[in-house]
């Protein structure tokens, strides 16, 4: 063990407020366990796509009380550096993961000790309430303790700026710089004069706003099955459905109560295979025609719909198209803007152009989508990873309001004897079939990060001439910018007029992801075009699976 690592571990132990974590690190230090100490210290958590996120464990590479305390000191120093008074208030919320309440307490006590005003959520509540309250209260910032859809051993720290959107560079770099240099923290308890619970009336205003937009007049007979995937969205979403006029909503009982162990799921992510299995069984029993799922912190929206005698889980892009189809007329009248990301489908741009609505394409992450409208108003934004903003009230993705908007569309279509799939048919008949697929490869410690960087770099050094049956027409290093966007990690490979592939590291998990979109150039029926698209995409994915090996 190097003397510098030993000194770093000792310095961390000296400031770690958790007795168990101090004991764990001291035992590793005493036993000379270089490998385990390296895992915990050599690759500290950094502010990525959604703040900090990682496994709960002692040391700077994990989520723990010391990490949270330092991050919060970094937030305070960042606010001072950019000239924003924390006495305007910092909104603090948490989900129901293991450790979230303890980390929430650290945030509150550090903020109060520094003289900041704190608006604390009254319990474990959905993430969208935090960015909503930041805007509604005119607060200086917002902190949400959540790891969203990550595995149960993870937790995280999501940071919002005063505009209610997730922070972007250079703010994240400023927070991190100050967090690294943080010393002992001054703490204060909730009896301090600057502590307030978020008023129930403020959260009621959120509910009433979206009920006014998406309430079904006269009620609806639409059969819906809903699952919060063991997260914090359950009670809030069920009440929203009831107040919006839906009287036939069946919750998935085994996944309804918050449980940070996520006992019925391999991964608590609506995108993962098997995530809908219990919901489908429940929906079959209840006779539902629509399944709606939130991820554990309820900022994402997944859905499945009955298709003949079975069920089809909707892709993230398909939900985006459906929501846009129901909102674009209203957005056009209001002169608002829509936005999506570089890795999402290009169909939204075509749909918006047909309605005369400006459409922005951003880097990956809702922190960019939320700001895509500039001085205008963002009427709708989405990313293919099940993130949707259907209203400017919340400057982030919101699985609650998105669920109401999708249910409203399904209800309106059912009144005409149509389904969500009929609407998708209409859209692809008009704008063309857009076949999409995603390849996700999970990397493992200790070489995971290096493996991902090596594979991405190799694509630039030795780019493939073709993927599947399609020729690669261009290769763009996204690290230096491309397609009129700023720099971001990844590689774009154009497939001529057929489509494109983007390969990039995940911003929230140790994964390498490839995003494929192909627009088939064949005549004939929609089914023929979809079959051609599926074949072409399948060939591309097969080539990528061979190419992107760790």
Backbone torsions as a table, in degrees:
resi	resn	phi	psi	omega
1	UNK	NA	131.0	-180.0
2	UNK	-71.2	153.6	179.5
3	UNK	-65.2	-32.0	-179.8
4	UNK	-67.7	-38.4	177.7
5	UNK	-68.3	-41.7	178.1
6	UNK	-59.3	-41.7	179.4
7	UNK	-66.5	-38.8	179.8
8	UNK	-65.1	-42.4	179.3
9	UNK	-64.6	-44.3	180.0
10	UNK	-62.6	-40.8	179.6
11	UNK	-65.6	-37.8	178.9
12	UNK	-66.1	-44.8	179.9
13	UNK	-58.2	-39.3	-177.0
14	UNK	-62.5	-28.4	-177.8
15	UNK	-106.9	-2.0	-177.7
16	UNK	-75.2	122.5	-177.0
17	UNK	-80.2	-7.4	-173.7
18	UNK	-100.0	119.5	-176.0
19	UNK	-60.8	-42.5	-178.9
20	UNK	-66.2	-40.3	178.7
21	UNK	-67.1	-39.3	177.3
22	UNK	-61.3	-43.0	-179.3
23	UNK	-63.7	-43.5	-179.9
24	UNK	-59.3	-47.4	-177.7
25	UNK	-68.4	-38.0	179.6
26	UNK	-65.5	-39.2	177.7
27	UNK	-64.0	-40.7	177.2
28	UNK	-65.2	-38.0	179.2
29	UNK	-66.9	-45.0	-178.6
30	UNK	-65.7	-34.5	-178.6
31	UNK	-85.2	-7.8	179.8
32	UNK	69.0	33.3	-178.3
33	UNK	-79.1	81.7	-175.8
34	UNK	-61.1	-39.0	-176.9
35	UNK	-63.1	-47.7	-178.4
36	UNK	-70.5	-39.0	177.0
37	UNK	-65.4	-36.3	176.2
38	UNK	-62.1	-41.1	178.4
39	UNK	-60.7	-35.1	-174.6
40	UNK	-89.4	-16.3	-172.5
41	UNK	-124.4	-27.1	-171.6
42	UNK	-78.3	-23.1	178.1
43	UNK	-127.4	77.3	-178.6
44	UNK	-61.2	152.6	173.4
45	UNK	-60.9	140.1	176.5
46	UNK	-126.5	159.4	178.9
47	UNK	-72.8	113.3	-179.5
48	UNK	-110.7	-141.9	-175.2
49	UNK	-55.4	-37.5	-175.5
50	UNK	-133.6	44.7	-179.6
51	UNK	84.2	-145.2	177.7
52	UNK	-89.6	144.0	175.1
53	UNK	-159.3	130.8	179.7
54	UNK	179.6	-177.6	-176.7
55	UNK	-70.6	148.1	174.2
56	UNK	-75.9	111.5	176.6
57	UNK	-165.7	161.2	-179.7
58	UNK	-72.3	146.5	178.7
59	UNK	106.6	162.8	-174.5
60	UNK	-68.0	-13.2	176.7
61	UNK	-87.9	1.4	-178.3
62	UNK	-124.2	163.9	170.8
63	UNK	-84.6	121.8	-179.0
64	UNK	-158.6	176.4	-176.5
65	UNK	-61.9	-39.5	-179.5
66	UNK	-65.5	-43.6	177.9
67	UNK	-60.1	-45.6	-178.9
68	UNK	-65.5	-40.7	179.4
69	UNK	-62.6	-46.5	179.6
70	UNK	-64.1	-42.0	178.7
71	UNK	-60.0	-40.9	-179.2
72	UNK	-69.1	-36.8	172.6
73	UNK	-62.9	-36.9	175.8
74	UNK	-63.6	-38.5	177.6
75	UNK	-62.3	-44.4	180.0
76	UNK	-62.9	-43.3	179.2
77	UNK	-67.2	-36.4	175.7
78	UNK	-61.5	-47.0	179.3
79	UNK	-59.7	-40.0	178.1
80	UNK	-65.2	-42.2	-177.6
81	UNK	-64.5	-37.5	-178.8
82	UNK	-91.4	1.9	174.0
83	UNK	79.0	32.0	177.3
84	UNK	-110.7	125.8	-174.7
85	UNK	-79.0	117.5	179.6
86	UNK	-66.0	-11.6	176.0
87	UNK	-71.7	-10.5	170.3
88	UNK	-67.8	-20.3	175.7
89	UNK	114.8	141.9	170.8
90	UNK	-120.6	123.3	178.1
91	UNK	-81.9	130.8	-177.3
92	UNK	-125.6	126.9	178.5
93	UNK	-137.2	171.2	-180.0
94	UNK	-153.1	157.8	171.8
95	UNK	-96.2	-162.8	-175.0
96	UNK	-107.5	19.1	177.9
97	UNK	-67.4	160.6	174.1
98	UNK	-60.7	129.1	178.7
99	UNK	92.3	-15.4	-174.8
100	UNK	-64.2	-41.3	-179.7
101	UNK	-65.0	-41.3	179.1
102	UNK	-63.5	-41.8	179.3
103	UNK	-69.7	-37.4	175.8
104	UNK	-57.4	-43.7	179.3
105	UNK	-60.3	-41.1	178.9
106	UNK	-60.6	-45.6	-179.7
107	UNK	-58.8	-49.1	-177.3
108	UNK	-61.4	-45.3	-175.3
109	UNK	-69.6	-36.5	177.8
110	UNK	-68.7	-43.1	179.4
111	UNK	-62.3	-47.2	-179.5
112	UNK	-64.8	-36.3	178.4
113	UNK	-63.9	-25.8	178.8
114	UNK	-91.3	2.5	178.6
115	UNK	86.4	10.2	178.3
116	UNK	-76.1	156.3	170.0
117	UNK	-87.0	135.9	-178.0
118	UNK	-121.0	128.7	170.1
119	UNK	-109.5	104.0	-173.3
120	UNK	-100.7	136.5	174.6
121	UNK	-63.1	144.2	-175.0
122	UNK	-75.4	4.0	179.5
123	UNK	173.5	-168.5	177.0
124	UNK	-73.8	113.8	-173.6
125	UNK	-136.9	163.8	-178.6
126	UNK	-58.8	144.3	178.8
127	UNK	-53.3	-43.1	-175.5
128	UNK	-56.0	-22.8	178.9
129	UNK	-64.3	-29.6	-178.4
130	UNK	-69.5	-54.8	177.6
131	UNK	-62.5	-32.9	175.4
132	UNK	-60.0	-47.9	-177.3
133	UNK	-68.5	-33.2	176.9
134	UNK	-57.7	-46.6	178.9
135	UNK	-69.4	-45.0	-175.2
136	UNK	-64.2	-34.5	-177.8
137	UNK	-92.9	-7.6	-174.3
138	UNK	63.0	37.2	-174.6
139	UNK	-75.6	165.8	180.0
140	UNK	-76.4	-31.8	-175.9
141	UNK	-169.1	175.5	175.5
142	UNK	-143.5	143.6	176.9
143	UNK	-126.5	130.0	175.4
144	UNK	-122.7	122.1	175.6
145	UNK	-86.3	108.7	-177.9
146	UNK	-166.0	149.4	168.5
147	UNK	-113.6	17.6	174.2
148	UNK	53.7	-114.6	-174.1
149	UNK	-102.8	13.1	-178.8
150	UNK	-68.3	168.3	177.9
151	UNK	-59.1	162.3	-172.8
152	UNK	-63.0	-24.5	-178.8
153	UNK	-78.1	-5.8	-176.8
154	UNK	-96.2	158.3	166.2
155	UNK	-146.4	177.3	-175.2
156	UNK	-160.8	175.5	-173.7
157	UNK	-139.7	103.0	-177.6
158	UNK	-100.0	132.2	-173.6
159	UNK	-119.1	130.4	179.0
160	UNK	-112.9	140.6	175.4
161	UNK	-83.5	178.9	-173.3
162	UNK	-68.3	-14.6	175.3
163	UNK	-84.5	2.2	178.9
164	UNK	83.2	3.4	178.2
165	UNK	-103.3	156.6	177.1
166	UNK	-60.0	147.2	-176.9
167	UNK	-66.8	153.4	177.8
168	UNK	-128.6	167.5	175.2
169	UNK	-60.4	145.1	4.1
170	UNK	-90.6	6.9	-176.6
171	UNK	-58.5	-42.5	-179.5
172	UNK	-62.4	-36.9	179.5
173	UNK	-67.9	-36.2	178.8
174	UNK	-66.5	-47.1	178.8
175	UNK	-57.8	-46.1	-176.8
176	UNK	-65.1	-40.9	178.9
177	UNK	-59.9	-45.5	179.9
178	UNK	-71.0	-35.6	179.6
179	UNK	-64.0	-39.7	-179.9
180	UNK	-62.4	-33.5	-177.5
181	UNK	-96.4	12.4	-175.2
182	UNK	-68.4	141.2	175.2
183	UNK	-105.7	-154.0	178.2
184	UNK	-60.4	140.2	-179.6
185	UNK	-97.1	144.9	170.8
186	UNK	-90.3	129.4	-176.3
187	UNK	-113.8	153.5	171.6
188	UNK	-142.2	150.5	-179.4
189	UNK	-92.8	-178.9	-172.2
190	UNK	-71.8	-4.3	174.6
191	UNK	-77.8	-7.3	178.8
192	UNK	-62.3	151.5	-174.0
193	UNK	-65.8	-19.9	-176.4
194	UNK	-89.9	7.3	-176.5
195	UNK	-97.8	130.7	177.7
196	UNK	-138.6	143.1	167.1
197	UNK	-83.7	142.3	175.9
198	UNK	-60.1	128.2	-175.7
199	UNK	-67.6	137.1	176.9
200	UNK	-55.5	-32.8	-179.1
201	UNK	-62.4	-32.2	-179.7
202	UNK	-68.9	-41.7	177.4
203	UNK	-69.6	-32.0	175.8
204	UNK	-63.8	-35.0	178.5
205	UNK	-64.2	-37.6	174.3
206	UNK	-59.4	-49.9	-177.0
207	UNK	-61.4	-45.7	-177.3
208	UNK	-64.7	-35.6	178.8
209	UNK	-60.0	-48.4	-176.8
210	UNK	-77.6	-27.9	173.8
211	UNK	-66.3	-38.2	177.9
212	UNK	-63.2	-36.2	-179.7
213	UNK	-76.4	-40.1	-167.3
214	UNK	-121.8	11.9	176.5
215	UNK	-65.7	143.9	177.6
216	UNK	-94.8	114.1	-179.5
217	UNK	-67.3	130.0	179.3
218	UNK	82.5	-0.5	178.2
219	UNK	83.9	167.0	-176.4
220	UNK	-134.9	142.0	174.5
221	UNK	-94.4	5.9	-178.4
222	UNK	-58.9	127.8	178.7
223	UNK	-86.9	116.8	-177.4
224	UNK	-120.9	135.7	167.4
225	UNK	-109.2	134.2	-173.9
226	UNK	-126.7	138.3	173.4
227	UNK	-134.2	132.6	173.0
228	UNK	-92.3	5.3	179.4
229	UNK	53.2	48.5	178.2
230	UNK	66.7	17.8	-176.0
231	UNK	-102.6	-160.7	-171.4
232	UNK	-96.4	3.3	-176.3
233	UNK	-84.1	-12.0	-167.7
234	UNK	-55.8	-62.7	-175.8
235	UNK	-63.4	-42.7	-179.9
236	UNK	-61.6	-45.6	-175.7
237	UNK	-70.1	-40.0	179.7
238	UNK	-63.9	-38.3	177.7
239	UNK	-68.4	-38.8	177.0
240	UNK	-61.8	-44.9	177.8
241	UNK	-59.0	-46.6	-178.4
242	UNK	-62.6	-46.3	-178.5
243	UNK	-69.6	-23.6	178.4
244	UNK	-82.6	-5.8	174.6
245	UNK	107.7	9.4	-179.2
246	UNK	-95.7	114.5	-175.7
247	UNK	-102.3	-0.1	-178.4
248	UNK	-125.1	59.9	177.9
249	UNK	-110.2	123.2	-178.4
250	UNK	-111.6	117.8	176.7
251	UNK	-77.8	152.8	172.8
252	UNK	-81.1	103.5	-169.1
253	UNK	-59.0	-40.6	-175.2
254	UNK	-72.8	-11.4	-179.4
255	UNK	-120.3	13.0	-170.4
256	UNK	-84.4	-41.9	-176.5
257	UNK	-78.3	140.0	177.4
258	UNK	-58.5	131.9	179.9
259	UNK	-153.6	108.9	-177.0
260	UNK	-67.0	-8.7	176.0
261	UNK	-84.4	-16.0	-179.7
262	UNK	47.3	59.9	-168.4
263	UNK	-64.6	-21.9	-177.0
264	UNK	-99.2	5.4	-171.7
265	UNK	-130.0	140.7	170.7
266	UNK	-70.5	-44.1	174.3
267	UNK	-137.7	132.4	-176.9
268	UNK	-81.5	57.1	-174.7
269	UNK	-131.2	122.6	-179.6
270	UNK	-59.1	-17.4	178.8
271	UNK	-79.0	-20.8	-172.4
272	UNK	-76.8	143.3	175.7
273	UNK	-56.1	136.0	178.6
274	UNK	90.2	-9.4	-177.3
275	UNK	-63.1	-27.2	-176.6
276	UNK	-97.4	3.0	-172.4
277	UNK	-58.9	-50.5	179.9
278	UNK	-65.6	-37.5	-179.9
279	UNK	-65.2	-39.3	179.0
280	UNK	-65.5	-42.1	177.7
281	UNK	-61.7	-41.9	178.1
282	UNK	-65.5	-42.8	-178.3
283	UNK	-65.1	-37.3	177.8
284	UNK	-64.2	-41.0	178.0
285	UNK	-65.0	-39.2	-175.1
286	UNK	-85.0	-12.8	-176.3
287	UNK	74.5	26.3	179.6
288	UNK	-71.8	158.1	174.3
289	UNK	-113.7	-9.9	-178.5
290	UNK	-136.8	135.3	173.0
291	UNK	-114.1	132.6	176.4
292	UNK	-123.2	133.5	179.8
293	UNK	-128.2	138.3	166.5
294	UNK	-106.0	153.3	170.5
295	UNK	-77.7	175.2	-169.9
296	UNK	-60.7	-23.9	175.9
297	UNK	-105.7	6.7	170.6
298	UNK	64.2	27.3	172.9
299	UNK	-99.5	-5.9	177.2
300	UNK	-116.9	157.7	-176.1
301	UNK	-130.5	121.1	171.4
302	UNK	-114.2	157.7	-178.2
303	UNK	-153.8	151.9	171.6
304	UNK	-138.4	151.1	-179.7
305	UNK	-134.0	149.3	178.9
306	UNK	-67.8	129.7	-177.6
307	UNK	-128.4	96.0	-174.1
308	UNK	68.3	-124.7	-179.9
309	UNK	-90.5	-2.0	-177.4
310	UNK	-126.9	-158.9	-177.7
311	UNK	-129.4	146.9	173.3
312	UNK	-128.8	124.9	176.8
313	UNK	-77.9	127.5	-178.9
314	UNK	-75.8	137.2	174.0
315	UNK	-71.4	157.7	179.7
316	UNK	-57.3	-40.8	178.2
317	UNK	-64.1	-40.2	-179.3
318	UNK	-62.5	-41.5	176.3
319	UNK	-62.8	-39.4	177.1
320	UNK	-60.7	-44.5	178.1
321	UNK	-62.4	-43.7	-178.3
322	UNK	-61.9	-47.6	179.8
323	UNK	-62.7	-42.8	179.4
324	UNK	-61.2	-39.4	-178.1
325	UNK	-61.9	-28.0	-178.7
326	UNK	-90.5	-13.3	-173.5
327	UNK	-111.5	-20.1	-169.5
328	UNK	-63.5	-36.7	179.1
329	UNK	-61.1	-46.9	179.3
330	UNK	-63.9	-39.7	178.9
331	UNK	-64.5	-39.0	178.2
332	UNK	-61.9	-45.9	180.0
333	UNK	-62.1	-37.4	-177.5
334	UNK	-84.1	-2.3	-179.2
335	UNK	57.9	44.7	179.1
336	UNK	-98.8	-179.1	-174.8
337	UNK	-120.9	150.3	171.2
338	UNK	-117.3	160.2	-177.6
339	UNK	-152.6	152.0	171.8
340	UNK	-148.5	179.7	-173.5
341	UNK	-103.9	167.0	-179.4
342	UNK	-58.1	-32.0	-176.1
343	UNK	-92.1	-3.5	177.8
344	UNK	-87.0	171.2	-178.5
345	UNK	-63.6	151.2	177.9
346	UNK	-85.6	0.6	-177.1
347	UNK	-65.8	-34.3	-178.2
348	UNK	-57.3	-40.2	179.3
349	UNK	-60.3	-40.4	179.7
350	UNK	-69.1	-40.5	178.2
351	UNK	-63.6	-43.4	-178.8
352	UNK	-66.5	-41.4	-179.3
353	UNK	-61.2	-37.6	179.8
354	UNK	-65.3	-25.1	179.5
355	UNK	-98.6	-1.3	-178.2
356	UNK	73.5	28.0	-178.5
357	UNK	-105.0	130.0	177.0
358	UNK	-63.0	138.4	-179.9
359	UNK	-128.5	125.1	178.9
360	UNK	-103.9	142.5	172.3
361	UNK	-110.5	128.4	-172.7
362	UNK	-119.8	172.1	168.1
363	UNK	-64.2	166.8	-178.4
364	UNK	-68.9	135.9	177.6
365	UNK	119.7	139.7	-176.9
366	UNK	-71.6	-15.8	176.4
367	UNK	-63.3	-27.6	177.7
368	UNK	-86.3	-41.1	178.7
369	UNK	-59.0	-43.8	-175.7
370	UNK	-60.4	-25.8	-177.2
371	UNK	-106.7	7.6	-172.1
372	UNK	-67.4	-24.0	-176.7
373	UNK	-81.2	-9.1	-178.7
374	UNK	62.3	-122.8	179.6
375	UNK	-82.5	-7.2	178.5
376	UNK	-89.1	-172.7	-178.1
377	UNK	-107.7	132.2	176.2
378	UNK	-82.8	110.0	-179.9
379	UNK	-83.9	-27.7	179.6
380	UNK	-160.7	136.4	173.8
381	UNK	-144.6	148.5	177.7
382	UNK	-153.2	154.2	169.3
383	UNK	-126.2	149.3	-172.8
384	UNK	-61.8	-17.8	-179.4
385	UNK	-82.8	38.4	172.8
386	UNK	67.3	29.2	176.6
387	UNK	-107.5	129.1	-174.5
388	UNK	-141.4	135.1	171.9
389	UNK	-120.1	112.4	-174.7
390	UNK	-102.8	5.6	-174.7
391	UNK	-163.7	147.2	-177.6
392	UNK	-76.5	-3.9	-178.8
393	UNK	-61.4	-34.1	179.9
394	UNK	-116.0	125.0	-177.5
395	UNK	-91.6	46.2	179.8
396	UNK	-163.8	171.6	176.0
397	UNK	-66.8	148.1	-172.8
398	UNK	-145.8	106.9	-178.5
399	UNK	-76.1	-15.9	179.4
400	UNK	-77.5	-56.3	179.4
401	UNK	-66.2	-33.5	176.3
402	UNK	-62.3	-38.7	177.9
403	UNK	-63.3	-43.1	178.2
404	UNK	-62.6	-41.3	-179.0
405	UNK	-65.9	-40.8	-179.8
406	UNK	-69.9	-41.2	177.9
407	UNK	-62.3	-39.1	179.2
408	UNK	-62.0	-43.1	178.1
409	UNK	-63.4	-45.5	179.8
410	UNK	-60.2	-38.9	178.2
411	UNK	-63.9	-48.5	-178.6
412	UNK	-61.2	-40.9	178.5
413	UNK	-66.6	-39.7	-178.5
414	UNK	-64.3	-31.2	177.3
415	UNK	-63.8	-25.2	179.5
416	UNK	-97.1	6.8	-177.8
417	UNK	76.3	21.9	-177.7
418	UNK	-116.6	170.1	179.7
419	UNK	-126.8	173.9	174.5
420	UNK	-60.0	-32.6	180.0
421	UNK	-70.6	-32.1	174.2
422	UNK	-62.4	-40.6	178.8
423	UNK	-65.8	-39.4	177.2
424	UNK	-63.5	-38.7	176.0
425	UNK	-59.2	-45.0	179.8
426	UNK	-60.3	-43.1	-176.9
427	UNK	-67.5	-44.5	-178.2
428	UNK	-74.4	-28.3	174.6
429	UNK	-65.3	-32.7	-177.9
430	UNK	-87.5	-43.0	-171.2
431	UNK	-107.5	-0.1	178.8
432	UNK	95.3	150.5	176.7
433	UNK	-71.6	130.5	177.0
434	UNK	-118.9	96.9	-178.9
435	UNK	-84.1	126.2	-178.3
436	UNK	-128.1	156.2	175.8
437	UNK	-157.9	160.2	179.3
438	UNK	-134.5	136.5	173.7
439	UNK	-113.2	126.8	-176.2
440	UNK	-125.4	122.4	-176.8
441	UNK	-119.4	118.0	-177.3
442	UNK	-83.8	129.7	177.6
443	UNK	-98.4	157.7	-177.2
444	UNK	-123.6	149.5	175.9
445	UNK	-71.4	146.8	11.9
446	UNK	-95.8	-6.0	-173.0
447	UNK	-102.1	6.4	-172.3
448	UNK	-56.2	-51.0	-177.8
449	UNK	-62.0	-43.3	179.4
450	UNK	-66.0	-38.1	178.6
451	UNK	-61.3	-44.5	-179.2
452	UNK	-63.4	-46.5	179.8
453	UNK	-63.0	-38.9	-179.2
454	UNK	-64.1	-43.2	-178.5
455	UNK	-65.8	-42.5	179.0
456	UNK	-64.1	-43.7	179.8
457	UNK	-63.4	-36.6	-178.7
458	UNK	-64.9	-31.4	177.2
459	UNK	-61.2	-33.0	179.1
460	UNK	-78.6	-34.1	-178.7
461	UNK	-75.6	-42.9	-174.9
462	UNK	-131.6	72.8	-174.9
463	UNK	-73.1	142.3	179.5
464	UNK	-71.0	148.0	176.7
465	UNK	-78.3	-25.0	-179.4
466	UNK	-153.1	159.5	173.4
467	UNK	-130.1	119.0	-171.6
468	UNK	61.7	-132.5	179.4
469	UNK	-95.3	7.4	-175.1
470	UNK	-107.5	134.2	179.2
471	UNK	-74.1	141.2	173.9
472	UNK	-83.2	116.3	-174.2
473	UNK	-92.4	-23.1	178.6
474	UNK	-158.0	154.4	175.0
475	UNK	-130.4	121.3	-175.7
476	UNK	-115.9	124.9	175.1
477	UNK	-81.2	104.4	-176.7
478	UNK	-70.7	-14.7	177.3
479	UNK	-64.2	-23.5	177.8
480	UNK	-108.2	12.1	179.2
481	UNK	90.8	157.1	179.9
482	UNK	178.4	156.1	-179.3
483	UNK	54.8	39.1	177.0
484	UNK	63.4	25.3	178.4
485	UNK	-115.9	161.3	176.1
486	UNK	-72.4	172.7	-178.5
487	UNK	-67.8	142.4	175.5
488	UNK	-153.9	157.4	-179.5
489	UNK	-67.8	134.1	174.3
490	UNK	138.7	176.0	-179.9
491	UNK	-133.6	135.3	173.5
492	UNK	-107.6	129.6	175.2
493	UNK	-117.8	114.1	178.5
494	UNK	-76.5	145.1	177.9
495	UNK	-115.6	40.3	-179.0
496	UNK	62.6	-140.3	-179.5
497	UNK	-74.7	-3.4	-174.2
498	UNK	-84.5	-29.3	-178.2
499	UNK	154.6	-149.4	-176.9
500	UNK	-160.4	162.9	174.6
501	UNK	-129.2	137.4	174.1
502	UNK	-124.0	129.5	177.6
503	UNK	-115.7	126.6	-177.4
504	UNK	-156.1	156.9	173.1
505	UNK	-71.9	145.8	172.5
506	UNK	-66.1	145.4	177.3
507	UNK	-87.0	-7.6	-175.1
508	UNK	-124.4	-14.5	-178.5
509	UNK	-141.1	164.9	178.5
510	UNK	-80.2	71.0	-177.6
511	UNK	-134.9	149.5	166.7
512	UNK	-104.3	130.0	-175.8
513	UNK	-122.2	143.2	173.9
514	UNK	-123.3	130.2	-177.9
515	UNK	-114.5	122.6	-175.5
516	UNK	-116.0	134.9	168.9
517	UNK	-136.1	130.3	178.7
518	UNK	-132.1	133.8	173.8
519	UNK	-110.6	103.4	-175.0
520	UNK	-63.2	144.6	-178.5
521	UNK	-109.7	64.7	179.5
522	UNK	-128.9	151.6	175.4
523	UNK	-88.7	164.4	174.9
524	UNK	117.2	-165.2	-174.4
525	UNK	-69.9	165.2	175.4
526	UNK	-59.4	-39.8	-179.0
527	UNK	-63.6	-37.8	178.1
528	UNK	-67.4	-41.8	178.4
529	UNK	-65.5	-40.9	179.3
530	UNK	-66.0	-38.5	178.0
531	UNK	-63.5	-41.3	177.6
532	UNK	-64.5	-43.8	179.3
533	UNK	-61.7	-42.8	-179.8
534	UNK	-63.6	-39.1	179.4
535	UNK	-66.0	-44.4	-179.8
536	UNK	-65.4	-45.2	179.2
537	UNK	-63.4	-41.5	178.8
538	UNK	-59.0	-40.7	177.9
539	UNK	-65.2	-40.2	178.5
540	UNK	-64.4	-45.6	-179.3
541	UNK	-63.5	-39.6	179.2
542	UNK	-62.1	-41.3	177.8
543	UNK	-65.7	-41.2	-179.8
544	UNK	-64.6	-38.3	179.8
545	UNK	-61.8	-34.1	176.7
546	UNK	-75.3	-34.8	-173.6
547	UNK	-77.9	-39.3	-170.7
548	UNK	-96.8	60.9	-178.7
549	UNK	-100.9	134.6	177.7
550	UNK	-79.0	NA	NA
